[in-house]
């Protein structure tokens, strides 16, 4: 079976997301080991993400990201062990 360019792009994007999550998880663990509270780490991570998104893609892209995140939160995507009915 041959992989299309689109499928290959999806595979690469998925692998990059996995790597990014691993990097962030490690940084988060390092921060908590240094005594930084989770709410401070979260604020810093969100601020960095928004600043970089604005720098690279503009304010409209950052606003779209925030709107998407809101919907994903409401759908329970980030809630561990949540049973969605």
N, CA, C and O of each residue as an XYZ file, in Angstrom:
340
protein
N       0.841     -1.185      0.000
C       0.000      0.000      0.000
C       0.880      1.240      0.000
O       1.797      1.377      0.810
N       0.586      2.114     -0.903
C       1.349      3.344     -1.028
C       0.749      4.442     -0.153
O      -0.470      4.577     -0.048
N       1.624      5.217      0.466
C       1.185      6.327      1.322
C       1.155      7.592      0.483
O       2.117      7.922     -0.211
N       0.013      8.303      0.563
C      -0.103      9.548     -0.193
C       0.668     10.651      0.523
O       1.035     10.515      1.691
N       0.902     11.727     -0.182
C       1.589     12.881      0.400
C       0.807     13.423      1.584
O       1.388     13.786      2.606
N      -0.502     13.478      1.445
C      -1.363     13.973      2.521
C      -1.272     13.082      3.757
O      -1.182     13.579      4.879
N      -1.295     11.777      3.550
C      -1.178     10.830      4.667
C       0.187     10.954      5.338
O       0.291     10.900      6.563
N       1.230     11.119      4.529
C       2.577     11.272      5.082
C       2.668     12.558      5.903
O       3.283     12.572      6.969
N       2.063     13.629      5.412
C       2.043     14.888      6.157
C       1.348     14.720      7.501
O       1.799     15.266      8.508
N       0.243     13.960      7.521
C      -0.480     13.702      8.770
C       0.373     12.898      9.745
O       0.386     13.184     10.942
N       1.076     11.907      9.244
C       1.949     11.081     10.084
C       3.055     11.937     10.687
O       3.340     11.841     11.881
N       3.668     12.764      9.871
C       4.743     13.637     10.353
C       4.216     14.615     11.393
O       4.854     14.819     12.426
N       3.053     15.225     11.135
C       2.462     16.167     12.092
C       2.151     15.462     13.411
O       2.401     16.018     14.480
N       1.608     14.240     13.348
C       1.304     13.475     14.565
C       2.581     13.193     15.356
O       2.595     13.342     16.578
N       3.641     12.791     14.679
C       4.910     12.503     15.351
C       5.508     13.765     15.971
O       6.094     13.709     17.052
N       5.363     14.894     15.293
C       5.848     16.159     15.853
C       5.065     16.535     17.102
O       5.644     17.017     18.075
N       3.731     16.315     17.085
C       2.911     16.604     18.274
C       3.332     15.733     19.447
O       3.415     16.209     20.579
N       3.597     14.465     19.182
C       4.041     13.548     20.235
C       5.364     14.020     20.818
O       5.531     14.046     22.038
N       6.304     14.394     19.959
C       7.605     14.888     20.424
C       7.438     16.170     21.235
O       8.068     16.337     22.279
N       6.586     17.075     20.750
C       6.352     18.336     21.459
C       5.768     18.073     22.842
O       6.184     18.694     23.820
N       4.805     17.155     22.930
C       4.224     16.824     24.233
C       5.264     16.242     25.184
O       5.244     16.526     26.381
N       6.166     15.433     24.654
C       7.233     14.871     25.487
C       8.152     15.973     26.008
O       8.526     15.962     27.181
N       8.520     16.925     25.149
C       9.368     18.043     25.572
C       8.669     18.876     26.639
O       9.276     19.245     27.644
N       7.392     19.170     26.415
C       6.638     19.976     27.379
C       6.459     19.248     28.707
O       6.555     19.856     29.773
N       6.201     17.951     28.637
C       6.044     17.172     29.865
C       7.329     17.168     30.690
O       7.295     17.263     31.917
N       8.445     17.057     30.007
C       9.733     17.084     30.701
C       9.991     18.451     31.333
O      10.440     18.537     32.475
N       9.707     19.511     30.590
C       9.890     20.868     31.122
C       8.950     21.102     32.302
O       9.341     21.713     33.296
N       7.720     20.621     32.195
C       6.741     20.773     33.276
C       7.246     20.062     34.529
O       7.202     20.619     35.626
N       7.722     18.836     34.362
C       8.243     18.066     35.498
C       9.434     18.787     36.134
O       9.547     18.844     37.359
N      10.316     19.334     35.305
C      11.461     20.088     35.832
C      10.989     21.297     36.631
O      11.524     21.589     37.701
N       9.991     21.996     36.111
C       9.459     23.170     36.802
C       8.854     22.819     38.143
O       9.091     23.506     39.137
N       8.072     21.752     38.177
C       7.454     21.361     39.455
C       8.501     20.894     40.452
O       8.362     21.119     41.654
N       9.545     20.246     39.959
C      10.625     19.825     40.855
C      11.354     21.033     41.440
O      11.930     20.944     42.525
N      11.332     22.148     40.735
C      11.952     23.375     41.222
C      11.002     24.174     42.119
O      11.363     25.240     42.617
N       9.791     23.656     42.321
C       8.847     24.304     43.213
C       7.910     25.307     42.560
O       7.259     26.091     43.250
N       7.838     25.285     41.236
C       6.943     26.206     40.531
C       5.554     25.573     40.477
O       5.397     24.426     40.059
N       4.552     26.337     40.904
C       3.188     25.826     40.943
C       2.639     25.619     39.530
O       3.053     26.279     38.577
N       1.696     24.681     39.428
C       1.112     24.326     38.131
C       0.438     25.503     37.446
O       0.539     25.638     36.226
N      -0.252     26.366     38.203
C      -0.934     27.488     37.567
C       0.064     28.479     36.970
O      -0.222     29.103     35.948
N       1.220     28.626     37.591
C       2.259     29.509     37.052
C       2.878     28.886     35.799
O       3.118     29.582     34.812
N       3.136     27.578     35.839
C       3.663     26.890     34.661
C       2.669     26.975     33.499
O       3.063     27.207     32.356
N       1.386     26.788     33.796
C       0.360     26.846     32.750
C       0.293     28.234     32.137
O       0.230     28.377     30.916
N       0.307     29.263     32.987
C       0.257     30.640     32.480
C       1.452     30.929     31.581
O       1.302     31.526     30.515
N       2.621     30.511     32.005
C       3.828     30.742     31.202
C       3.762     29.988     29.875
O       4.155     30.524     28.839
N       3.272     28.753     29.898
C       3.185     27.950     28.670
C       2.199     28.568     27.686
O       2.475     28.661     26.490
N       1.043     28.988     28.204
C       0.032     29.595     27.332
C       0.541     30.919     26.772
O       0.374     31.198     25.585
N       1.164     31.736     27.625
C       1.696     33.026     27.170
C       2.746     32.818     26.077
O       2.740     33.518     25.064
N       3.637     31.865     26.283
C       4.667     31.580     25.281
C       4.044     31.113     23.974
O       4.444     31.553     22.897
N       3.062     30.220     24.073
C       2.404     29.714     22.862
C       1.725     30.840     22.091
O       1.824     30.909     20.866
N       1.038     31.717     22.810
C       0.351     32.815     22.136
C       1.335     33.819     21.540
O       1.137     34.291     20.421
N       2.386     34.145     22.277
C       3.393     35.081     21.765
C       4.038     34.541     20.487
O       4.218     35.278     19.517
N       4.384     33.253     20.494
C       5.021     32.652     19.313
C       4.047     32.558     18.149
O       4.428     32.778     16.999
N       2.790     32.231     18.440
C       1.793     32.168     17.374
C       1.590     33.543     16.747
O       1.518     33.668     15.525
N       1.498     34.573     17.587
C       1.341     35.937     17.068
C       2.561     36.347     16.252
O       2.425     36.944     15.184
N       3.741     36.031     16.747
C       4.968     36.396     16.047
C       5.054     35.721     14.678
O       5.445     36.349     13.694
N       4.688     34.441     14.621
C       4.836     33.682     13.378
C       3.641     33.796     12.434
O       3.806     33.779     11.215
N       2.414     33.915     13.009
C       1.224     33.831     12.160
C       0.259     35.001     12.314
O      -0.663     35.151     11.512
N       0.462     35.834     13.336
C      -0.401     36.994     13.528
C      -1.464     36.782     14.595
O      -1.697     35.668     15.064
N      -2.107     37.899     14.966
C      -3.095     37.879     16.037
C      -4.333     37.051     15.696
O      -4.889     36.387     16.570
N      -4.766     37.084     14.444
C      -5.944     36.307     14.060
C      -5.720     34.813     14.299
O      -6.628     34.111     14.744
N      -4.527     34.336     14.007
C      -4.216     32.924     14.231
C      -4.218     32.603     15.723
O      -4.681     31.536     16.127
N      -3.703     33.519     16.543
C      -3.701     33.299     17.990
C      -5.130     33.267     18.525
O      -5.463     32.431     19.366
N      -5.974     34.175     18.039
C      -7.373     34.181     18.469
C      -8.083     32.901     18.036
O      -8.889     32.357     18.791
N      -7.795     32.421     16.846
C      -8.386     31.163     16.380
C      -7.936     30.000     17.259
O      -8.725     29.108     17.568
N      -6.675     30.014     17.657
C      -6.152     28.980     18.549
C      -6.899     28.991     19.875
O      -7.302     27.939     20.370
N      -7.086     30.177     20.453
C      -7.794     30.298     21.728
C      -9.229     29.782     21.594
O      -9.717     29.067     22.470
N      -9.894     30.139     20.512
C     -11.273     29.676     20.297
C     -11.322     28.155     20.158
O     -12.222     27.512     20.698
N     -10.375     27.588     19.448
C     -10.307     26.141     19.288
C     -10.058     25.464     20.630
O     -10.675     24.445     20.940
N      -9.151     26.034     21.428
C      -8.856     25.453     22.735
C     -10.091     25.468     23.635
O     -10.342     24.515     24.372
N     -10.856     26.554     23.567
C     -12.071     26.651     24.382
C     -13.020     25.501     24.051
O     -13.559     24.855     24.950
N     -13.219     25.252     22.773
C     -14.107     24.169     22.358
C     -13.561     22.813     22.796
O     -14.320     21.945     23.226
N     -12.273     22.635     22.689
C     -11.658     21.361     23.082
C     -11.782     21.138     24.579
O     -11.972     20.004     25.020
N     -11.676     22.208     25.374
C     -11.868     22.102     26.820
C     -13.302     21.701     27.118
O     -13.544     20.794     27.914
N     -14.256     22.376     26.480
C     -15.668     22.083     26.713
C     -16.031     20.655     26.306
O     -16.946     20.064     26.879
N     -15.332     20.105     25.340
C     -15.573     18.727     24.900
C     -14.875     17.701     25.801
O     -15.065     16.496     25.642
N     -14.069     18.190     26.742
C     -13.407     17.293     27.688
C     -12.105     16.702     27.201
O     -11.596     15.756     27.802
N     -11.549     17.238     26.121
C     -10.335     16.656     25.548
C      -9.153     16.637     26.519
O      -8.320     15.734     26.459
N      -9.077     17.610     27.397
C      -7.923     17.734     28.285
C      -8.193     17.210     29.694
O      -7.308     17.248     30.549
N      -9.397     16.725     29.941
C      -9.758     16.233     31.266
C      -9.395     14.757     31.386
O      -9.981     13.915     30.706
N      -8.422     14.438     32.256
C      -8.014     13.043     32.387
C      -9.127     12.195     32.994
O      -9.852     12.645     33.882
N      -9.250     11.002     32.519
C     -10.213     10.029     33.045
C     -11.659     10.498     32.990
O     -12.490     10.020     33.762
N     -11.970     11.414     32.101
C     -13.348     11.904     31.984
C     -14.138     10.980     31.066
O     -13.686     10.620     29.979
N     -15.298     10.615     31.517
C     -16.185      9.789     30.722
C     -17.134     10.708     29.961
O     -17.936     11.422     30.564
N     -17.040     10.686     28.642
C     -17.887     11.524     27.818
C     -19.077     10.686     27.357
O     -18.912      9.633     26.743
N     -20.281     11.175     27.665
C     -21.489     10.410     27.344
C     -22.244     11.045     26.223
O     -23.289     10.537     25.817
